[in-house]
Amino acid sequence: MSAVPRSEKADRPAKPVGRFRRMLDRLSTSQEDLESEELQEDAQASGCTRIAECRDRQIVRVTGTLRTVTLRPRAGVPALEAELFDGTAPLDVVWLGRRSIVGIEPGRRLIASGRISMSHGRRVLFNPKYELRPLGQE
């Protein structure tokens, strides 16, 4: 029997080991990457679907941070639009007939649920059920 040589990569862990190596890894990673990683971990911990995995007409429960909130009329009806980001992909969240909603503001985290639709190549969630995340968890 002959021994099969092991590759060096098989012996190495995927993540840096040791406190110093982890600190160097975090320092060399951009702030945006760190925030995306944190949002993805939060989505997984809360049992929500990752936005990048959402398909057209699927009923989902997603979580993330609101990046933008704008008032944009749709077919003559006021519509409050927000972009929700979970670290994987953006999702447009639209409340038809609303000019504002208390607590819906950029930087706020929330959980939204409803049926995904596609509009102009972007995922959209119309009039979702939503839960604002407590401010202390941000």
C-alpha positions in Angstrom: 0.0 0.0 0.0 1.3 3.4 -0.9 0.5 6.5 1.2 -1.4 9.3 -0.6 0.1 12.7 0.0 -2.2 15.2 1.7 -2.6 18.6 0.3 -1.5 21.5 2.5 -4.9 23.3 2.1 -6.8 20.3 3.5 -4.9 20.8 6.8 -5.6 24.5 7.1 -8.8 25.8 8.6 -11.0 28.1 6.5 -10.9 31.0 9.0 -7.9 32.5 10.7 -7.0 30.9 14.0 -5.7 32.7 17.0 -6.8 36.0 18.4 -4.1 38.0 16.7 -4.9 36.5 13.2 -8.6 37.2 13.7 -7.9 40.8 14.6 -5.7 41.3 11.5 -8.4 39.7 9.4 -11.0 42.2 10.8 -8.6 45.2 10.3 -8.0 44.3 6.7 -11.7 43.8 5.9 -13.7 46.9 4.7 -16.5 48.3 6.9 -19.0 47.4 4.3 -17.9 43.8 4.2 -18.1 43.6 8.0 -21.6 45.0 8.0 -22.7 42.6 5.3 -21.3 39.7 7.2 -23.1 40.8 10.4 -26.4 41.2 8.6 -26.1 37.7 7.1 -25.4 36.2 10.5 -28.5 38.1 11.9 -30.7 36.8 9.1 -29.5 33.2 9.7 -30.0 33.5 13.5 -33.5 34.9 13.2 -34.6 32.0 10.8 -35.2 34.4 7.9 -34.7 33.7 4.2 -31.6 35.4 2.6 -32.8 38.0 0.1 -30.5 36.6 -2.6 -32.3 33.2 -2.4 -35.8 34.7 -2.8 -37.6 33.7 -5.9 -40.5 35.4 -7.7 -43.9 34.7 -6.2 -42.3 33.1 -3.1 -43.8 33.8 0.4 -40.8 34.9 2.5 -39.7 36.3 5.9 -36.6 38.5 5.5 -34.6 40.8 7.8 -32.1 43.5 7.2 -31.4 47.2 7.5 -33.2 49.9 5.6 -30.7 51.7 3.4 -33.0 54.3 1.8 -36.6 55.5 2.4 -38.4 57.6 -0.2 -41.9 58.8 -1.1 -42.6 57.9 -4.7 -46.1 57.9 -6.2 -47.1 54.8 -8.2 -50.0 55.2 -10.6 -51.1 58.4 -8.9 -51.2 56.7 -5.4 -48.7 57.7 -2.7 -46.2 54.9 -2.0 -43.5 54.8 0.7 -40.5 52.8 -0.7 -37.6 51.5 1.2 -34.5 49.5 0.3 -33.9 46.6 2.7 -30.4 45.0 2.6 -29.4 41.8 4.4 -25.8 41.5 3.3 -26.6 39.3 0.3 -28.9 41.5 -2.0 -31.3 44.5 -1.9 -35.0 44.2 -1.7 -37.5 47.0 -2.4 -40.2 47.2 0.2 -43.3 49.3 -0.8 -46.2 50.4 1.2 -48.9 51.6 -1.2 -51.2 54.5 0.0 -48.7 55.6 2.7 -46.8 58.8 2.8 -44.9 57.9 6.0 -44.8 55.2 8.7 -43.4 55.9 12.2 -40.1 54.0 12.7 -39.5 53.4 9.0 -36.3 55.3 8.4 -32.8 54.7 7.0 -30.6 52.7 9.3 -33.5 50.9 11.0 -33.5 47.1 11.1 -36.7 45.2 10.5 -38.2 41.9 9.7 -40.7 41.9 6.8 -42.9 39.1 5.4 -45.0 38.7 2.4 -44.9 37.5 -1.3 -41.9 38.5 -3.4 -42.5 39.9 -6.9 -40.1 41.0 -9.6 -40.3 44.5 -11.0 -37.7 45.7 -13.6 -35.3 43.0 -12.5 -35.5 43.8 -8.8 -37.1 41.9 -5.9 -40.1 43.8 -4.5 -42.3 43.2 -1.4 -45.6 45.1 -1.5 -47.5 46.0 1.7 -45.6 43.5 3.9 -46.2 42.6 7.4 -43.3 44.0 9.4 -41.7 44.1 12.8 -39.3 46.9 13.8 -36.2 45.5 15.5 -35.5 47.1 18.9 -33.1 50.0 18.7 -30.8 48.4 21.3 -30.0 45.6 18.9 -28.6 47.8 16.2 
